[in-house]
Amino acid sequence: MTQPPYTPPHDPYNRPDAASVLGLFTTKDSSRLWVVRADGPDRVRLHSLRRWKLGLIGLLALLYGLASLVHALAG
């Protein structure tokens, strides 16, 4: 008798095609932007982003866009 191949435990919310809900919100007296990701009824993650982090993300996106534009024009 042979053993069946190893199969990892089944997690219904850890699928590549699992639906996720993303939300962004801010509070009245705070400089933070809150990012919420819900992968299921019992899997919710909450992260806060400060304005300087958003500015840094925007700056990096701008630099990446300029670098790709220069690359496209050069080649």
CHARMM internal coordinates of N, CA and C (Angstrom, degrees):
IC EDIT
DIST 1 N 1 CA 1.4410
DIST 1 CA 1 C 1.5292
ANGL 1 N 1 CA 1 C 108.31
DIST 1 C 2 N 1.3102
ANGL 1 CA 1 C 2 N 117.11
DIHE 1 N 1 CA 1 C 2 N 135.30
DIST 2 N 2 CA 1.4715
ANGL 1 C 2 N 2 CA 121.29
DIHE 1 CA 1 C 2 N 2 CA -178.87
DIST 2 CA 2 C 1.5178
ANGL 2 N 2 CA 2 C 110.28
DIHE 1 C 2 N 2 CA 2 C -104.52
DIST 2 C 3 N 1.3037
ANGL 2 CA 2 C 3 N 114.40
DIHE 2 N 2 CA 2 C 3 N 153.39
DIST 3 N 3 CA 1.4663
ANGL 2 C 3 N 3 CA 120.47
DIHE 2 CA 2 C 3 N 3 CA 178.44
DIST 3 CA 3 C 1.5239
ANGL 3 N 3 CA 3 C 109.57
DIHE 2 C 3 N 3 CA 3 C -83.36
DIST 3 C 4 N 1.3303
ANGL 3 CA 3 C 4 N 118.33
DIHE 3 N 3 CA 3 C 4 N 144.08
DIST 4 N 4 CA 1.4744
ANGL 3 C 4 N 4 CA 119.20
DIHE 3 CA 3 C 4 N 4 CA 175.49
DIST 4 CA 4 C 1.5345
ANGL 4 N 4 CA 4 C 109.39
DIHE 3 C 4 N 4 CA 4 C -69.62
DIST 4 C 5 N 1.3280
ANGL 4 CA 4 C 5 N 117.68
DIHE 4 N 4 CA 4 C 5 N 154.08
DIST 5 N 5 CA 1.4733
ANGL 4 C 5 N 5 CA 119.88
DIHE 4 CA 4 C 5 N 5 CA 178.48
DIST 5 CA 5 C 1.5230
ANGL 5 N 5 CA 5 C 110.61
DIHE 4 C 5 N 5 CA 5 C -63.26
DIST 5 C 6 N 1.3224
ANGL 5 CA 5 C 6 N 114.74
DIHE 5 N 5 CA 5 C 6 N 152.71
DIST 6 N 6 CA 1.4642
ANGL 5 C 6 N 6 CA 119.96
DIHE 5 CA 5 C 6 N 6 CA -179.14
DIST 6 CA 6 C 1.5146
ANGL 6 N 6 CA 6 C 110.15
DIHE 5 C 6 N 6 CA 6 C -64.67
DIST 6 C 7 N 1.2913
ANGL 6 CA 6 C 7 N 116.41
DIHE 6 N 6 CA 6 C 7 N 131.05
DIST 7 N 7 CA 1.4640
ANGL 6 C 7 N 7 CA 121.50
DIHE 6 CA 6 C 7 N 7 CA 173.43
DIST 7 CA 7 C 1.5197
ANGL 7 N 7 CA 7 C 107.28
DIHE 6 C 7 N 7 CA 7 C -123.67
DIST 7 C 8 N 1.3217
ANGL 7 CA 7 C 8 N 117.16
DIHE 7 N 7 CA 7 C 8 N 130.67
DIST 8 N 8 CA 1.4621
ANGL 7 C 8 N 8 CA 119.17
DIHE 7 CA 7 C 8 N 8 CA 179.73
DIST 8 CA 8 C 1.5219
ANGL 8 N 8 CA 8 C 110.91
DIHE 7 C 8 N 8 CA 8 C -66.03
DIST 8 C 9 N 1.3217
ANGL 8 CA 8 C 9 N 117.74
DIHE 8 N 8 CA 8 C 9 N 159.56
DIST 9 N 9 CA 1.4619
ANGL 8 C 9 N 9 CA 119.72
DIHE 8 CA 8 C 9 N 9 CA 178.70
DIST 9 CA 9 C 1.5242
ANGL 9 N 9 CA 9 C 111.52
DIHE 8 C 9 N 9 CA 9 C -59.41
DIST 9 C 10 N 1.2855
ANGL 9 CA 9 C 10 N 115.69
DIHE 9 N 9 CA 9 C 10 N 145.69
DIST 10 N 10 CA 1.4661
ANGL 9 C 10 N 10 CA 120.91
DIHE 9 CA 9 C 10 N 10 CA -177.30
DIST 10 CA 10 C 1.5271
ANGL 10 N 10 CA 10 C 110.37
DIHE 9 C 10 N 10 CA 10 C -80.92
DIST 10 C 11 N 1.3064
ANGL 10 CA 10 C 11 N 115.92
DIHE 10 N 10 CA 10 C 11 N 123.68
DIST 11 N 11 CA 1.4633
ANGL 10 C 11 N 11 CA 121.41
DIHE 10 CA 10 C 11 N 11 CA 175.32
DIST 11 CA 11 C 1.5245
ANGL 11 N 11 CA 11 C 107.27
DIHE 10 C 11 N 11 CA 11 C -121.00
DIST 11 C 12 N 1.3322
ANGL 11 CA 11 C 12 N 119.07
DIHE 11 N 11 CA 11 C 12 N 109.11
DIST 12 N 12 CA 1.4642
ANGL 11 C 12 N 12 CA 119.99
DIHE 11 CA 11 C 12 N 12 CA -174.39
DIST 12 CA 12 C 1.5215
ANGL 12 N 12 CA 12 C 113.81
DIHE 11 C 12 N 12 CA 12 C -65.02
DIST 12 C 13 N 1.3399
ANGL 12 CA 12 C 13 N 118.79
DIHE 12 N 12 CA 12 C 13 N -19.95
DIST 13 N 13 CA 1.4564
ANGL 12 C 13 N 13 CA 120.00
DIHE 12 CA 12 C 13 N 13 CA -178.95
DIST 13 CA 13 C 1.5237
ANGL 13 N 13 CA 13 C 112.72
DIHE 12 C 13 N 13 CA 13 C -98.10
DIST 13 C 14 N 1.3168
ANGL 13 CA 13 C 14 N 118.69
DIHE 13 N 13 CA 13 C 14 N 1.23
DIST 14 N 14 CA 1.4550
ANGL 13 C 14 N 14 CA 121.89
DIHE 13 CA 13 C 14 N 14 CA -179.44
DIST 14 CA 14 C 1.5234
ANGL 14 N 14 CA 14 C 109.79
DIHE 13 C 14 N 14 CA 14 C -109.23
DIST 14 C 15 N 1.2983
ANGL 14 CA 14 C 15 N 115.93
DIHE 14 N 14 CA 14 C 15 N 54.05
DIST 15 N 15 CA 1.4599
ANGL 14 C 15 N 15 CA 122.08
DIHE 14 CA 14 C 15 N 15 CA 178.54
DIST 15 CA 15 C 1.5187
ANGL 15 N 15 CA 15 C 108.58
DIHE 14 C 15 N 15 CA 15 C -113.63
DIST 15 C 16 N 1.3398
ANGL 15 CA 15 C 16 N 117.04
DIHE 15 N 15 CA 15 C 16 N 148.27
DIST 16 N 16 CA 1.4626
ANGL 15 C 16 N 16 CA 117.86
DIHE 15 CA 15 C 16 N 16 CA 177.55
DIST 16 CA 16 C 1.5261
ANGL 16 N 16 CA 16 C 112.96
DIHE 15 C 16 N 16 CA 16 C -63.97
DIST 16 C 17 N 1.3308
ANGL 16 CA 16 C 17 N 117.41
DIHE 16 N 16 CA 16 C 17 N -25.99
DIST 17 N 17 CA 1.4574
ANGL 16 C 17 N 17 CA 119.85
DIHE 16 CA 16 C 17 N 17 CA -178.21
DIST 17 CA 17 C 1.5304
ANGL 17 N 17 CA 17 C 112.15
DIHE 16 C 17 N 17 CA 17 C -99.19
DIST 17 C 18 N 1.3311
ANGL 17 CA 17 C 18 N 117.06
DIHE 17 N 17 CA 17 C 18 N 11.53
DIST 18 N 18 CA 1.4646
ANGL 17 C 18 N 18 CA 120.01
DIHE 17 CA 17 C 18 N 18 CA -179.89
DIST 18 CA 18 C 1.5238
ANGL 18 N 18 CA 18 C 109.97
DIHE 17 C 18 N 18 CA 18 C -68.55
DIST 18 C 19 N 1.2953
ANGL 18 CA 18 C 19 N 115.73
DIHE 18 N 18 CA 18 C 19 N 140.42
DIST 19 N 19 CA 1.4614
ANGL 18 C 19 N 19 CA 120.45
DIHE 18 CA 18 C 19 N 19 CA -179.17
DIST 19 CA 19 C 1.5167
ANGL 19 N 19 CA 19 C 109.98
DIHE 18 C 19 N 19 CA 19 C -77.99
DIST 19 C 20 N 1.3159
ANGL 19 CA 19 C 20 N 115.81
DIHE 19 N 19 CA 19 C 20 N 137.55
DIST 20 N 20 CA 1.4585
ANGL 19 C 20 N 20 CA 121.67
DIHE 19 CA 19 C 20 N 20 CA 176.22
DIST 20 CA 20 C 1.5213
ANGL 20 N 20 CA 20 C 108.19
DIHE 19 C 20 N 20 CA 20 C -124.91
DIST 20 C 21 N 1.3030
ANGL 20 CA 20 C 21 N 114.87
DIHE 20 N 20 CA 20 C 21 N 146.72
DIST 21 N 21 CA 1.4521
ANGL 20 C 21 N 21 CA 120.66
DIHE 20 CA 20 C 21 N 21 CA 176.48
DIST 21 CA 21 C 1.5221
ANGL 21 N 21 CA 21 C 106.99
DIHE 20 C 21 N 21 CA 21 C -113.93
DIST 21 C 22 N 1.3171
ANGL 21 CA 21 C 22 N 116.44
DIHE 21 N 21 CA 21 C 22 N 124.03
DIST 22 N 22 CA 1.4536
ANGL 21 C 22 N 22 CA 121.71
DIHE 21 CA 21 C 22 N 22 CA 178.40
DIST 22 CA 22 C 1.5136
ANGL 22 N 22 CA 22 C 109.25
DIHE 21 C 22 N 22 CA 22 C -109.67
DIST 22 C 23 N 1.3042
ANGL 22 CA 22 C 23 N 116.50
DIHE 22 N 22 CA 22 C 23 N 140.33
DIST 23 N 23 CA 1.4542
ANGL 22 C 23 N 23 CA 120.56
DIHE 22 CA 22 C 23 N 23 CA 179.11
DIST 23 CA 23 C 1.5073
ANGL 23 N 23 CA 23 C 110.90
DIHE 22 C 23 N 23 CA 23 C -140.86
DIST 23 C 24 N 1.3101
ANGL 23 CA 23 C 24 N 116.33
DIHE 23 N 23 CA 23 C 24 N 147.39
DIST 24 N 24 CA 1.4543
ANGL 23 C 24 N 24 CA 123.31
DIHE 23 CA 23 C 24 N 24 CA 176.22
DIST 24 CA 24 C 1.5199
ANGL 24 N 24 CA 24 C 107.82
DIHE 23 C 24 N 24 CA 24 C -123.68
DIST 24 C 25 N 1.3141
ANGL 24 CA 24 C 25 N 116.79
DIHE 24 N 24 CA 24 C 25 N 133.83
DIST 25 N 25 CA 1.4471
ANGL 24 C 25 N 25 CA 118.70
DIHE 24 CA 24 C 25 N 25 CA 174.75
DIST 25 CA 25 C 1.5191
ANGL 25 N 25 CA 25 C 109.42
DIHE 24 C 25 N 25 CA 25 C -152.83
DIST 25 C 26 N 1.2961
ANGL 25 CA 25 C 26 N 116.21
DIHE 25 N 25 CA 25 C 26 N 163.31
DIST 26 N 26 CA 1.4520
ANGL 25 C 26 N 26 CA 123.40
DIHE 25 CA 25 C 26 N 26 CA 178.59
DIST 26 CA 26 C 1.5234
ANGL 26 N 26 CA 26 C 108.32
DIHE 25 C 26 N 26 CA 26 C -137.09
DIST 26 C 27 N 1.3076
ANGL 26 CA 26 C 27 N 115.83
DIHE 26 N 26 CA 26 C 27 N 158.79
DIST 27 N 27 CA 1.4576
ANGL 26 C 27 N 27 CA 120.11
DIHE 26 CA 26 C 27 N 27 CA 177.28
DIST 27 CA 27 C 1.5208
ANGL 27 N 27 CA 27 C 109.68
DIHE 26 C 27 N 27 CA 27 C -103.34
DIST 27 C 28 N 1.3027
ANGL 27 CA 27 C 28 N 116.90
DIHE 27 N 27 CA 27 C 28 N 165.56
DIST 28 N 28 CA 1.4616
ANGL 27 C 28 N 28 CA 121.86
DIHE 27 CA 27 C 28 N 28 CA -172.21
DIST 28 CA 28 C 1.5293
ANGL 28 N 28 CA 28 C 113.13
DIHE 27 C 28 N 28 CA 28 C -65.68
DIST 28 C 29 N 1.3213
ANGL 28 CA 28 C 29 N 117.93
DIHE 28 N 28 CA 28 C 29 N -42.37
DIST 29 N 29 CA 1.4581
ANGL 28 C 29 N 29 CA 121.06
DIHE 28 CA 28 C 29 N 29 CA -173.42
DIST 29 CA 29 C 1.5225
ANGL 29 N 29 CA 29 C 113.36
DIHE 28 C 29 N 29 CA 29 C -106.56
DIST 29 C 30 N 1.3189
ANGL 29 CA 29 C 30 N 118.44
DIHE 29 N 29 CA 29 C 30 N 21.30
DIST 30 N 30 CA 1.4575
ANGL 29 C 30 N 30 CA 120.92
DIHE 29 CA 29 C 30 N 30 CA -175.74
DIST 30 CA 30 C 1.5189
ANGL 30 N 30 CA 30 C 110.39
DIHE 29 C 30 N 30 CA 30 C -123.79
DIST 30 C 31 N 1.3251
ANGL 30 CA 30 C 31 N 115.95
DIHE 30 N 30 CA 30 C 31 N 150.97
DIST 31 N 31 CA 1.4579
ANGL 30 C 31 N 31 CA 120.33
DIHE 30 CA 30 C 31 N 31 CA 176.72
DIST 31 CA 31 C 1.5202
ANGL 31 N 31 CA 31 C 111.22
DIHE 30 C 31 N 31 CA 31 C -96.59
DIST 31 C 32 N 1.3241
ANGL 31 CA 31 C 32 N 116.76
DIHE 31 N 31 CA 31 C 32 N 12.99
DIST 32 N 32 CA 1.4531
ANGL 31 C 32 N 32 CA 120.31
DIHE 31 CA 31 C 32 N 32 CA -177.93
DIST 32 CA 32 C 1.5224
ANGL 32 N 32 CA 32 C 111.22
DIHE 31 C 32 N 32 CA 32 C -98.39
DIST 32 C 33 N 1.3219
ANGL 32 CA 32 C 33 N 114.57
DIHE 32 N 32 CA 32 C 33 N 147.30
DIST 33 N 33 CA 1.4571
ANGL 32 C 33 N 33 CA 121.87
DIHE 32 CA 32 C 33 N 33 CA 171.13
DIST 33 CA 33 C 1.5179
ANGL 33 N 33 CA 33 C 106.15
DIHE 32 C 33 N 33 CA 33 C -107.08
DIST 33 C 34 N 1.3085
ANGL 33 CA 33 C 34 N 117.10
DIHE 33 N 33 CA 33 C 34 N 125.41
DIST 34 N 34 CA 1.4587
ANGL 33 C 34 N 34 CA 121.58
DIHE 33 CA 33 C 34 N 34 CA -177.95
DIST 34 CA 34 C 1.5196
ANGL 34 N 34 CA 34 C 109.40
DIHE 33 C 34 N 34 CA 34 C -97.41
DIST 34 C 35 N 1.3187
ANGL 34 CA 34 C 35 N 116.04
DIHE 34 N 34 CA 34 C 35 N 132.34
DIST 35 N 35 CA 1.4591
ANGL 34 C 35 N 35 CA 123.21
DIHE 34 CA 34 C 35 N 35 CA 178.47
DIST 35 CA 35 C 1.5266
ANGL 35 N 35 CA 35 C 107.11
DIHE 34 C 35 N 35 CA 35 C -111.97
DIST 35 C 36 N 1.3268
ANGL 35 CA 35 C 36 N 115.79
DIHE 35 N 35 CA 35 C 36 N 125.85
DIST 36 N 36 CA 1.4601
ANGL 35 C 36 N 36 CA 121.52
DIHE 35 CA 35 C 36 N 36 CA -178.80
DIST 36 CA 36 C 1.5184
ANGL 36 N 36 CA 36 C 108.32
DIHE 35 C 36 N 36 CA 36 C -118.02
DIST 36 C 37 N 1.3364
ANGL 36 CA 36 C 37 N 116.28
DIHE 36 N 36 CA 36 C 37 N 133.28
DIST 37 N 37 CA 1.4565
ANGL 36 C 37 N 37 CA 121.14
DIHE 36 CA 36 C 37 N 37 CA 174.95
DIST 37 CA 37 C 1.5200
ANGL 37 N 37 CA 37 C 107.82
DIHE 36 C 37 N 37 CA 37 C -127.43
DIST 37 C 38 N 1.3225
ANGL 37 CA 37 C 38 N 115.98
DIHE 37 N 37 CA 37 C 38 N 121.45
DIST 38 N 38 CA 1.4599
ANGL 37 C 38 N 38 CA 121.80
DIHE 37 CA 37 C 38 N 38 CA 179.45
DIST 38 CA 38 C 1.5212
ANGL 38 N 38 CA 38 C 108.24
DIHE 37 C 38 N 38 CA 38 C -113.33
DIST 38 C 39 N 1.3301
ANGL 38 CA 38 C 39 N 116.12
DIHE 38 N 38 CA 38 C 39 N 114.60
DIST 39 N 39 CA 1.4609
ANGL 38 C 39 N 39 CA 121.89
DIHE 38 CA 38 C 39 N 39 CA 178.10
DIST 39 CA 39 C 1.5271
ANGL 39 N 39 CA 39 C 112.19
DIHE 38 C 39 N 39 CA 39 C -96.10
DIST 39 C 40 N 1.2944
ANGL 39 CA 39 C 40 N 116.31
DIHE 39 N 39 CA 39 C 40 N -8.06
DIST 40 N 40 CA 1.4576
ANGL 39 C 40 N 40 CA 120.91
DIHE 39 CA 39 C 40 N 40 CA -179.14
DIST 40 CA 40 C 1.5154
ANGL 40 N 40 CA 40 C 108.61
DIHE 39 C 40 N 40 CA 40 C 176.53
DIST 40 C 41 N 1.3107
ANGL 40 CA 40 C 41 N 117.09
DIHE 40 N 40 CA 40 C 41 N 179.98
DIST 41 N 41 CA 1.4622
ANGL 40 C 41 N 41 CA 118.73
DIHE 40 CA 40 C 41 N 41 CA -176.66
DIST 41 CA 41 C 1.5195
ANGL 41 N 41 CA 41 C 114.01
DIHE 40 C 41 N 41 CA 41 C -64.67
DIST 41 C 42 N 1.3229
ANGL 41 CA 41 C 42 N 118.05
DIHE 41 N 41 CA 41 C 42 N -27.29
DIST 42 N 42 CA 1.4564
ANGL 41 C 42 N 42 CA 119.88
DIHE 41 CA 41 C 42 N 42 CA -178.81
DIST 42 CA 42 C 1.5271
ANGL 42 N 42 CA 42 C 112.61
DIHE 41 C 42 N 42 CA 42 C -117.64
DIST 42 C 43 N 1.3199
ANGL 42 CA 42 C 43 N 117.91
DIHE 42 N 42 CA 42 C 43 N 16.23
DIST 43 N 43 CA 1.4613
ANGL 42 C 43 N 43 CA 122.19
DIHE 42 CA 42 C 43 N 43 CA 178.33
DIST 43 CA 43 C 1.5233
ANGL 43 N 43 CA 43 C 109.31
DIHE 42 C 43 N 43 CA 43 C -128.44
DIST 43 C 44 N 1.3175
ANGL 43 CA 43 C 44 N 116.24
DIHE 43 N 43 CA 43 C 44 N 87.63
DIST 44 N 44 CA 1.4610
ANGL 43 C 44 N 44 CA 122.22
DIHE 43 CA 43 C 44 N 44 CA 179.99
DIST 44 CA 44 C 1.5139
ANGL 44 N 44 CA 44 C 108.09
DIHE 43 C 44 N 44 CA 44 C -124.08
DIST 44 C 45 N 1.3377
ANGL 44 CA 44 C 45 N 116.37
DIHE 44 N 44 CA 44 C 45 N 131.57
DIST 45 N 45 CA 1.4609
ANGL 44 C 45 N 45 CA 121.45
DIHE 44 CA 44 C 45 N 45 CA 178.12
DIST 45 CA 45 C 1.5156
ANGL 45 N 45 CA 45 C 108.96
DIHE 44 C 45 N 45 CA 45 C -119.15
DIST 45 C 46 N 1.3094
ANGL 45 CA 45 C 46 N 115.98
DIHE 45 N 45 CA 45 C 46 N 139.29
DIST 46 N 46 CA 1.4547
ANGL 45 C 46 N 46 CA 122.89
DIHE 45 CA 45 C 46 N 46 CA -178.50
DIST 46 CA 46 C 1.5219
ANGL 46 N 46 CA 46 C 108.25
DIHE 45 C 46 N 46 CA 46 C -126.22
DIST 46 C 47 N 1.3275
ANGL 46 CA 46 C 47 N 116.57
DIHE 46 N 46 CA 46 C 47 N 126.56
DIST 47 N 47 CA 1.4621
ANGL 46 C 47 N 47 CA 122.22
DIHE 46 CA 46 C 47 N 47 CA 178.87
DIST 47 CA 47 C 1.5178
ANGL 47 N 47 CA 47 C 108.44
DIHE 46 C 47 N 47 CA 47 C -129.13
DIST 47 C 48 N 1.3119
ANGL 47 CA 47 C 48 N 116.18
DIHE 47 N 47 CA 47 C 48 N 146.22
DIST 48 N 48 CA 1.4619
ANGL 47 C 48 N 48 CA 119.35
DIHE 47 CA 47 C 48 N 48 CA 176.21
DIST 48 CA 48 C 1.5142
ANGL 48 N 48 CA 48 C 109.45
DIHE 47 C 48 N 48 CA 48 C -109.50
DIST 48 C 49 N 1.3039
ANGL 48 CA 48 C 49 N 115.35
DIHE 48 N 48 CA 48 C 49 N 140.97
DIST 49 N 49 CA 1.4576
ANGL 48 C 49 N 49 CA 122.32
DIHE 48 CA 48 C 49 N 49 CA 176.71
DIST 49 CA 49 C 1.5200
ANGL 49 N 49 CA 49 C 108.18
DIHE 48 C 49 N 49 CA 49 C -121.81
DIST 49 C 50 N 1.2960
ANGL 49 CA 49 C 50 N 116.26
DIHE 49 N 49 CA 49 C 50 N 128.66
DIST 50 N 50 CA 1.4550
ANGL 49 C 50 N 50 CA 119.55
DIHE 49 CA 49 C 50 N 50 CA 175.59
DIST 50 CA 50 C 1.5232
ANGL 50 N 50 CA 50 C 109.16
DIHE 49 C 50 N 50 CA 50 C -85.35
DIST 50 C 51 N 1.3208
ANGL 50 CA 50 C 51 N 116.00
DIHE 50 N 50 CA 50 C 51 N 165.44
DIST 51 N 51 CA 1.4660
ANGL 50 C 51 N 51 CA 119.77
DIHE 50 CA 50 C 51 N 51 CA -176.46
DIST 51 CA 51 C 1.5140
ANGL 51 N 51 CA 51 C 112.23
DIHE 50 C 51 N 51 CA 51 C -62.56
DIST 51 C 52 N 1.3456
ANGL 51 CA 51 C 52 N 118.43
DIHE 51 N 51 CA 51 C 52 N -35.30
DIST 52 N 52 CA 1.4580
ANGL 51 C 52 N 52 CA 119.25
DIHE 51 CA 51 C 52 N 52 CA -179.25
DIST 52 CA 52 C 1.5215
ANGL 52 N 52 CA 52 C 110.81
DIHE 51 C 52 N 52 CA 52 C -67.24
DIST 52 C 53 N 1.3442
ANGL 52 CA 52 C 53 N 117.87
DIHE 52 N 52 CA 52 C 53 N -30.85
DIST 53 N 53 CA 1.4681
ANGL 52 C 53 N 53 CA 120.03
DIHE 52 CA 52 C 53 N 53 CA 176.21
DIST 53 CA 53 C 1.5262
ANGL 53 N 53 CA 53 C 110.17
DIHE 52 C 53 N 53 CA 53 C -68.47
DIST 53 C 54 N 1.3256
ANGL 53 CA 53 C 54 N 116.18
DIHE 53 N 53 CA 53 C 54 N -40.81
DIST 54 N 54 CA 1.4690
ANGL 53 C 54 N 54 CA 118.92
DIHE 53 CA 53 C 54 N 54 CA 177.35
DIST 54 CA 54 C 1.5197
ANGL 54 N 54 CA 54 C 110.76
DIHE 53 C 54 N 54 CA 54 C -64.40
DIST 54 C 55 N 1.3355
ANGL 54 CA 54 C 55 N 116.66
DIHE 54 N 54 CA 54 C 55 N -39.57
DIST 55 N 55 CA 1.4645
ANGL 54 C 55 N 55 CA 120.32
DIHE 54 CA 54 C 55 N 55 CA 177.04
DIST 55 CA 55 C 1.5123
ANGL 55 N 55 CA 55 C 111.43
DIHE 54 C 55 N 55 CA 55 C -63.66
DIST 55 C 56 N 1.3297
ANGL 55 CA 55 C 56 N 117.09
DIHE 55 N 55 CA 55 C 56 N -40.23
DIST 56 N 56 CA 1.4597
ANGL 55 C 56 N 56 CA 120.78
DIHE 55 CA 55 C 56 N 56 CA 178.61
DIST 56 CA 56 C 1.5252
ANGL 56 N 56 CA 56 C 111.09
DIHE 55 C 56 N 56 CA 56 C -65.41
DIST 56 C 57 N 1.3264
ANGL 56 CA 56 C 57 N 117.02
DIHE 56 N 56 CA 56 C 57 N -40.83
DIST 57 N 57 CA 1.4657
ANGL 56 C 57 N 57 CA 120.93
DIHE 56 CA 56 C 57 N 57 CA 177.01
DIST 57 CA 57 C 1.5255
ANGL 57 N 57 CA 57 C 110.08
DIHE 56 C 57 N 57 CA 57 C -62.92
DIST 57 C 58 N 1.3285
ANGL 57 CA 57 C 58 N 116.90
DIHE 57 N 57 CA 57 C 58 N -42.73
DIST 58 N 58 CA 1.4672
ANGL 57 C 58 N 58 CA 120.53
DIHE 57 CA 57 C 58 N 58 CA 177.86
DIST 58 CA 58 C 1.5180
ANGL 58 N 58 CA 58 C 112.11
DIHE 57 C 58 N 58 CA 58 C -63.96
DIST 58 C 59 N 1.3292
ANGL 58 CA 58 C 59 N 117.12
DIHE 58 N 58 CA 58 C 59 N -41.66
DIST 59 N 59 CA 1.4637
ANGL 58 C 59 N 59 CA 121.15
DIHE 58 CA 58 C 59 N 59 CA 178.53
DIST 59 CA 59 C 1.5211
ANGL 59 N 59 CA 59 C 111.06
DIHE 58 C 59 N 59 CA 59 C -63.87
DIST 59 C 60 N 1.3199
ANGL 59 CA 59 C 60 N 117.19
DIHE 59 N 59 CA 59 C 60 N -43.50
DIST 60 N 60 CA 1.4654
ANGL 59 C 60 N 60 CA 119.75
DIHE 59 CA 59 C 60 N 60 CA 177.86
DIST 60 CA 60 C 1.5273
ANGL 60 N 60 CA 60 C 111.62
DIHE 59 C 60 N 60 CA 60 C -64.07
DIST 60 C 61 N 1.3165
ANGL 60 CA 60 C 61 N 117.18
DIHE 60 N 60 CA 60 C 61 N -38.78
DIST 61 N 61 CA 1.4714
ANGL 60 C 61 N 61 CA 120.13
DIHE 60 CA 60 C 61 N 61 CA 177.27
DIST 61 CA 61 C 1.5256
ANGL 61 N 61 CA 61 C 110.65
DIHE 60 C 61 N 61 CA 61 C -64.89
DIST 61 C 62 N 1.3353
ANGL 61 CA 61 C 62 N 117.08
DIHE 61 N 61 CA 61 C 62 N -39.53
DIST 62 N 62 CA 1.4627
ANGL 61 C 62 N 62 CA 120.89
DIHE 61 CA 61 C 62 N 62 CA 178.00
DIST 62 CA 62 C 1.5227
ANGL 62 N 62 CA 62 C 111.00
DIHE 61 C 62 N 62 CA 62 C -64.98
DIST 62 C 63 N 1.3297
ANGL 62 CA 62 C 63 N 117.11
DIHE 62 N 62 CA 62 C 63 N -44.85
DIST 63 N 63 CA 1.4677
ANGL 62 C 63 N 63 CA 120.40
DIHE 62 CA 62 C 63 N 63 CA 178.92
DIST 63 CA 63 C 1.5246
ANGL 63 N 63 CA 63 C 111.42
DIHE 62 C 63 N 63 CA 63 C -64.00
DIST 63 C 64 N 1.3261
ANGL 63 CA 63 C 64 N 116.98
DIHE 63 N 63 CA 63 C 64 N -39.57
DIST 64 N 64 CA 1.4590
ANGL 63 C 64 N 64 CA 120.36
DIHE 63 CA 63 C 64 N 64 CA 177.71
DIST 64 CA 64 C 1.5285
ANGL 64 N 64 CA 64 C 110.38
DIHE 63 C 64 N 64 CA 64 C -64.12
DIST 64 C 65 N 1.3231
ANGL 64 CA 64 C 65 N 117.22
DIHE 64 N 64 CA 64 C 65 N -41.35
DIST 65 N 65 CA 1.4671
ANGL 64 C 65 N 65 CA 120.35
DIHE 64 CA 64 C 65 N 65 CA 178.70
DIST 65 CA 65 C 1.5087
ANGL 65 N 65 CA 65 C 111.68
DIHE 64 C 65 N 65 CA 65 C -65.43
DIST 65 C 66 N 1.3260
ANGL 65 CA 65 C 66 N 117.43
DIHE 65 N 65 CA 65 C 66 N -40.39
DIST 66 N 66 CA 1.4734
ANGL 65 C 66 N 66 CA 119.08
DIHE 65 CA 65 C 66 N 66 CA 177.26
DIST 66 CA 66 C 1.5174
ANGL 66 N 66 CA 66 C 111.78
DIHE 65 C 66 N 66 CA 66 C -66.73
DIST 66 C 67 N 1.3256
ANGL 66 CA 66 C 67 N 117.35
DIHE 66 N 66 CA 66 C 67 N -39.54
DIST 67 N 67 CA 1.4571
ANGL 66 C 67 N 67 CA 119.91
DIHE 66 CA 66 C 67 N 67 CA 178.72
DIST 67 CA 67 C 1.5274
ANGL 67 N 67 CA 67 C 111.20
DIHE 66 C 67 N 67 CA 67 C -65.19
DIST 67 C 68 N 1.3240
ANGL 67 CA 67 C 68 N 117.63
DIHE 67 N 67 CA 67 C 68 N -39.49
DIST 68 N 68 CA 1.4589
ANGL 67 C 68 N 68 CA 119.05
DIHE 67 CA 67 C 68 N 68 CA 177.88
DIST 68 CA 68 C 1.5211
ANGL 68 N 68 CA 68 C 112.22
DIHE 67 C 68 N 68 CA 68 C -69.55
DIST 68 C 69 N 1.3402
ANGL 68 CA 68 C 69 N 116.72
DIHE 68 N 68 CA 68 C 69 N -32.57
DIST 69 N 69 CA 1.4591
ANGL 68 C 69 N 69 CA 119.97
DIHE 68 CA 68 C 69 N 69 CA 176.14
DIST 69 CA 69 C 1.5291
ANGL 69 N 69 CA 69 C 111.00
DIHE 68 C 69 N 69 CA 69 C -66.57
DIST 69 C 70 N 1.3275
ANGL 69 CA 69 C 70 N 116.93
DIHE 69 N 69 CA 69 C 70 N -44.80
DIST 70 N 70 CA 1.4651
ANGL 69 C 70 N 70 CA 121.15
DIHE 69 CA 69 C 70 N 70 CA 177.36
DIST 70 CA 70 C 1.5197
ANGL 70 N 70 CA 70 C 110.34
DIHE 69 C 70 N 70 CA 70 C -61.83
DIST 70 C 71 N 1.3220
ANGL 70 CA 70 C 71 N 117.27
DIHE 70 N 70 CA 70 C 71 N -40.88
DIST 71 N 71 CA 1.4619
ANGL 70 C 71 N 71 CA 120.96
DIHE 70 CA 70 C 71 N 71 CA 178.98
DIST 71 CA 71 C 1.5241
ANGL 71 N 71 CA 71 C 110.79
DIHE 70 C 71 N 71 CA 71 C -64.25
DIST 71 C 72 N 1.3267
ANGL 71 CA 71 C 72 N 117.42
DIHE 71 N 71 CA 71 C 72 N -40.97
DIST 72 N 72 CA 1.4609
ANGL 71 C 72 N 72 CA 121.20
DIHE 71 CA 71 C 72 N 72 CA 179.81
DIST 72 CA 72 C 1.5220
ANGL 72 N 72 CA 72 C 111.66
DIHE 71 C 72 N 72 CA 72 C -67.17
DIST 72 C 73 N 1.3322
ANGL 72 CA 72 C 73 N 117.05
DIHE 72 N 72 CA 72 C 73 N -38.21
DIST 73 N 73 CA 1.4502
ANGL 72 C 73 N 73 CA 120.43
DIHE 72 CA 72 C 73 N 73 CA 179.33
DIST 73 CA 73 C 1.5148
ANGL 73 N 73 CA 73 C 112.25
DIHE 72 C 73 N 73 CA 73 C -73.17
DIST 73 C 74 N 1.3237
ANGL 73 CA 73 C 74 N 117.62
DIHE 73 N 73 CA 73 C 74 N -31.13
DIST 74 N 74 CA 1.4666
ANGL 73 C 74 N 74 CA 121.19
DIHE 73 CA 73 C 74 N 74 CA -178.15
DIST 74 CA 74 C 1.5295
ANGL 74 N 74 CA 74 C 111.14
DIHE 73 C 74 N 74 CA 74 C -78.96
DIST 74 C 75 N 1.2948
ANGL 74 CA 74 C 75 N 117.79
DIHE 74 N 74 CA 74 C 75 N -27.23
DIST 75 N 75 CA 1.4708
ANGL 74 C 75 N 75 CA 117.89
DIHE 74 CA 74 C 75 N 75 CA -173.67
DIST 75 CA 75 C 1.4552
ANGL 75 N 75 CA 75 C 110.11
DIHE 74 C 75 N 75 CA 75 C -118.28
END
COOR INIT
IC SEED 1 N 1 CA 1 C
IC BUILD
